[in-house]
Amino acid sequence: MSVDLSFFRSETSQRLRAEGRAEGRTEGRVESHAEDILLVPGERGIDVPDDVRARITSCTDLETLRGWLKRSLTAGTAEDLFADTKA
């Protein structure tokens, strides 16, 4: 019995794999930024409440996370991460 594997070599299949890889890379960057944002205040002795932690880990916008990461370097409180950010 022979199995037709041509679909797996097709343009559609290759495009879907490429999209999946790109999506996975973006998800990895998002997770990494969230971890970094949570690490910095802890290293600076700043408490990160559960609601702030949840907001950070649920965010999927890379640009927002980048802004929070930059702010985490100088923020006086965990809530200061969200200064000038709409809820």
N, C-alpha and C positions, 0 to 999 in steps of 0.2 A: 504494500500500500504506500502510495506516494502522497506527501503533503505539500501543498502549494504555499511556499514561504515568500512569494514575491511581494506581498503587502509590506513585509518588514523592511524591504529595500526600496519601497516606493517613496516618492517625494513627500507624500502626505505623512507617512510614518516618520521620515527624517525630520520634517517640520515639527511634528508633535513631540518628538524626542528633544529637539532643540528648545522648544517652548518650555518643556518640563525642566530641562536643565537650567534655563534662565530663571524660571520661577523658583527653583530650589536655591539658586545662588542668592536671589533677592531675599528669600526667607532667611537664609543663613546670615546675611548682613543685618537684617532687622533684629534677629535674635542676639547677634553679637553686640550690636549697639545697645540693646536693652540691658544686657549683662554688664557692659562697661558703665552705663549710666548708673546702675545700682551699685557697682563696685566703688566708684569714686567717692560718693558721700560717706560710705562706710569707712573707707580708708582715711577720710578726713574727720571721722568721729561724729558725723551727722546721722541721726536716726532717720530711717526711711519707713514711715508708717505703711501699713498694709494697703490703704487706699491709694497712696502714691505708687507703691510697688505694682499694684494692679493696673493703674493707668499706664505706667511705663511698659509693662509686659503685654498689654493688650493693644498697644499702638502698632500699626503696620505701615505708617508713613515714614519712609527713610529720612526725608528732609526734616520732619519734626523731631525725630530721634537725634539727628545730627545737632540740631539746635539745643536740645536738652543736654546732650553730651558736652557741648561747649560750655553751657551754663553750669553744669555740674562741677566744673573746675573752680568756680568762684562763688557759688550759691551759699548763703548762710544757713538756709534750711532746705529740706527736701521740697517743700512747697514752692520755694523760689525758682525751681527748675521750670515752672510753668508760667513765670512772669511774661506778660505780653502774649500769652497763648490763650486762644479761645477754648473753652471747655467743650 
